[in-house]
Amino acid sequence: MEWEKKELSGIKLGDERLNKRSVKLLKSIAPKPSASIPPACGGWSETLAAYRFFGQEGIVWSDILQPHIDCTLIRSQAYPVKARRFWRAPLDCHVGRSRYRGEKTSPSD
């Protein structure tokens, strides 16, 4: 089975054609995740199909993302994780003051 089909195996968009389109879109967009839709899809007809898919009335982003989340959780079970506490530096919320000496800064700085 191709990885795209496996990743979206549980997708239920209400229409089998939409389910198949989601797999096709994942296959074309995944190699270029930072590209916009037209370059990622590769052609005008594929781009229009992608925009039609994303413009479907009854579909929300969580419907598309949920199968990926489910697969990620299944994959993550293979790797044991120990809970750790992470130290966090306090945020500097002193607007208008120098971070280092507490001096006021002027707008011209």
C-alpha positions in Angstrom: 0.0 0.0 0.0 1.3 3.5 -0.9 2.1 5.6 2.2 -0.6 8.2 1.2 -3.3 5.7 1.3 -2.1 4.3 4.5 -1.9 7.8 6.1 -5.4 8.7 5.1 -6.9 5.2 5.4 -9.5 6.3 8.0 -10.7 9.5 6.2 -14.5 9.9 5.9 -15.5 12.9 4.0 -18.9 11.7 3.1 -18.1 10.8 -0.5 -15.7 8.2 -1.8 -14.6 10.6 -4.6 -13.5 13.2 -2.0 -11.7 10.5 0.0 -9.7 9.5 -3.2 -9.1 13.2 -4.0 -7.6 13.7 -0.5 -5.1 10.9 -1.1 -4.2 12.3 -4.5 -3.7 15.8 -3.1 -1.5 14.5 -0.3 0.6 12.7 -2.9 1.2 15.8 -4.9 1.6 18.3 -2.0 3.8 16.3 0.3 7.0 16.5 -1.7 6.8 20.3 -1.7 5.2 21.2 1.7 6.3 24.8 1.7 5.1 25.5 -1.9 1.7 27.1 -2.6 -1.0 25.0 -4.2 -0.3 25.7 -7.9 3.4 24.7 -7.9 2.7 21.8 -5.5 0.0 20.4 -7.8 2.0 20.8 -11.0 -0.7 21.6 -13.5 -3.7 23.8 -14.0 -6.3 21.0 -13.8 -4.8 19.6 -10.6 -4.7 23.1 -9.1 -8.4 23.7 -9.9 -9.2 20.3 -8.4 -7.3 21.1 -5.2 -9.2 24.4 -4.8 -12.5 22.7 -5.5 -11.6 20.1 -2.8 -10.7 22.7 -0.2 -13.8 24.7 -1.1 -16.2 21.9 -0.3 -19.0 23.1 2.0 -19.3 20.2 4.5 -15.6 19.6 5.0 -13.6 21.2 7.8 -9.9 21.0 8.3 -10.3 18.5 11.2 -12.0 16.0 8.9 -8.9 16.0 6.7 -6.4 16.1 9.6 -7.9 13.4 11.9 -6.7 10.4 10.0 -3.1 11.8 10.0 -3.4 12.4 13.7 -4.6 8.8 14.3 -1.7 7.4 12.2 0.8 9.6 14.1 -0.4 8.4 17.4 -0.1 4.8 16.3 3.4 5.3 15.0 4.4 7.1 18.2 3.5 4.1 20.3 6.6 2.3 19.0 8.8 4.9 20.8 8.6 5.0 24.6 8.8 8.5 26.0 9.8 9.5 29.5 8.1 12.5 31.0 10.5 15.4 31.6 10.1 18.8 33.1 11.5 21.6 31.0 12.9 24.8 32.4 11.3 27.8 30.9 12.9 31.3 31.0 10.6 34.0 32.2 9.2 36.3 29.5 10.5 39.8 29.4 7.2 41.8 29.5 8.8 45.2 30.2 7.6 47.1 27.2 9.6 50.3 26.6 12.5 49.2 28.8 15.9 47.9 27.9 16.2 44.1 28.4 19.5 44.4 30.1 19.5 47.4 32.4 15.9 48.3 32.9 16.5 51.7 31.4 13.8 53.5 29.5 14.2 53.5 25.8 13.2 56.4 23.6 11.2 55.9 20.4 14.2 57.1 18.4 16.3 54.2 19.6 
